Amino acid sequence: MKISIIYFSKTGNTAKMAEVIKSGMETEKNIEVRMFPIDNVDKEFVNDSKAVVFGTPTYYANTTWQIKKWLDESGAFKLEGKIGSVFATAGYVQGGADTAILTIINHLMVKGMLVYSGGASLGQPYAHLGAVTLQKNMEENEEQFFVFGKRIATKVNLLF
Ligand SMILES: Cc1cc2nc3c(=O)[nH]c(=O)nc-3n(C[C@H](O)[C@H](O)[C@H](O)COP(=O)(O)O)c2cc1C
């Protein structure tokens, strides 16, 4: 089963956490994961994917224009019926990472994706709207991102 991770990362934090999610996914059987910077997304692989995960830095308490533009212009991508998940990095705990995630989730809902965060009911590390870290403590949040990826891959194998 294929899974795509699509992200924007200007200074590398979001890309680094995408790698951690990927390694968590790859602990599950029968999973092939590829990461795509937002300006170089392989349409065929995404269309073949069972889950598409979006990663964003938090800019002005929201996602970035690059992610919004991609979503606005994503008509050629078949996202309907796939699992859709979101993660964010941010500078400040009060900096709006959840709003960044929710902006993307709005799009995923309109696309008909099956939005999945894992959810806090699965226990620690708790996921709420998606995986989130501040740039200053990415290392201590690696487990959260690893488990986030693993849970998405588990769900892919269960559903598809
Ligand atoms: C233009 C700009 C705006 C930002 N706005 C916010 C913000 O509103 N809230 C916040 O928590 N962090 C903000 N940040 C910090 C970034 O979200 C944070 O450094 C992030 O990890 C960068 O991700 P990247 O290294 O993948 O590019 C901003 C950074 C930039 C460059």
The ligand as an SDF file (V2000), in Angstrom:
LIG
                    3D

 31 33  0  0  0  0  0  0  0  0999 V2000
    7.0670   34.0440    7.6980 C   0  0  0  0  0  0  0  0  0  0  0  0
    7.0020   33.2090    8.9450 C   0  0  0  0  0  0  0  0  0  0  0  0
    5.9120   33.2910    9.7650 C   0  0  0  0  0  0  0  0  0  0  0  0
    5.8360   32.5130   10.9200 C   0  0  0  0  0  0  0  0  0  0  0  0
    4.7190   32.6050   11.7090 N   0  0  0  0  0  0  0  0  0  0  0  0
    4.6150   31.8230   12.7960 C   0  0  0  0  0  0  0  0  0  0  0  0
    3.4310   31.8580   13.5810 C   0  0  0  0  0  0  0  0  0  0  0  0
    2.4840   32.5970   13.3350 O   0  0  0  0  0  0  0  0  0  0  0  0
    3.3470   31.0220   14.6380 N   0  0  0  0  0  0  0  0  0  0  0  0
    4.3660   30.1720   14.9870 C   0  0  0  0  0  0  0  0  0  0  0  0
    4.2300   29.4420   15.9650 O   0  0  0  0  0  0  0  0  0  0  0  0
    5.5110   30.1190   14.2530 N   0  0  0  0  0  0  0  0  0  0  0  0
    5.6530   30.9070   13.1690 C   0  0  0  0  0  0  0  0  0  0  0  0
    6.7750   30.8270   12.3830 N   0  0  0  0  0  0  0  0  0  0  0  0
    7.8180   29.8190   12.7330 C   0  0  0  0  0  0  0  0  0  0  0  0
    7.6930   28.5590   11.8600 C   0  0  0  0  0  0  0  0  0  0  0  0
    6.3840   28.0150   11.9080 O   0  0  0  0  0  0  0  0  0  0  0  0
    8.6520   27.4680   12.3390 C   0  0  0  0  0  0  0  0  0  0  0  0
    9.9640   27.9800   12.3580 O   0  0  0  0  0  0  0  0  0  0  0  0
    8.5770   26.2400   11.4780 C   0  0  0  0  0  0  0  0  0  0  0  0
    9.1080   25.1230   12.1560 O   0  0  0  0  0  0  0  0  0  0  0  0
    9.3230   26.4120   10.1620 C   0  0  0  0  0  0  0  0  0  0  0  0
    9.2040   25.2220    9.4150 O   0  0  0  0  0  0  0  0  0  0  0  0
   10.2570   24.8100    8.2800 P   0  0  0  0  0  0  0  0  0  0  0  0
   11.6210   24.7500    8.9320 O   0  0  0  0  0  0  0  0  0  0  0  0
    9.8020   23.4760    7.8100 O   0  0  0  0  0  0  0  0  0  0  0  0
   10.2000   25.8560    7.2040 O   0  0  0  0  0  0  0  0  0  0  0  0
    6.8810   31.6270   11.2390 C   0  0  0  0  0  0  0  0  0  0  0  0
    8.0070   31.5560   10.4230 C   0  0  0  0  0  0  0  0  0  0  0  0
    8.0670   32.3410    9.2870 C   0  0  0  0  0  0  0  0  0  0  0  0
    9.2860   32.2420    8.3870 C   0  0  0  0  0  0  0  0  0  0  0  0
  1  2  1  0
  2  3  1  0
  2 30  2  0
  3  4  2  0
  4  5  1  0
  4 28  1  0
  5  6  2  0
  6  7  1  0
  6 13  1  0
  7  8  2  0
  7  9  1  0
  9 10  1  0
 10 11  2  0
 10 12  1  0
 12 13  2  0
 13 14  1  0
 14 15  1  0
 14 28  1  0
 15 16  1  0
 16 17  1  0
 16 18  1  0
 18 19  1  0
 18 20  1  0
 20 21  1  0
 20 22  1  0
 22 23  1  0
 23 24  1  0
 24 25  2  0
 24 26  1  0
 24 27  1  0
 28 29  2  0
 29 30  1  0
 30 31  1  0
M  END
$$$$
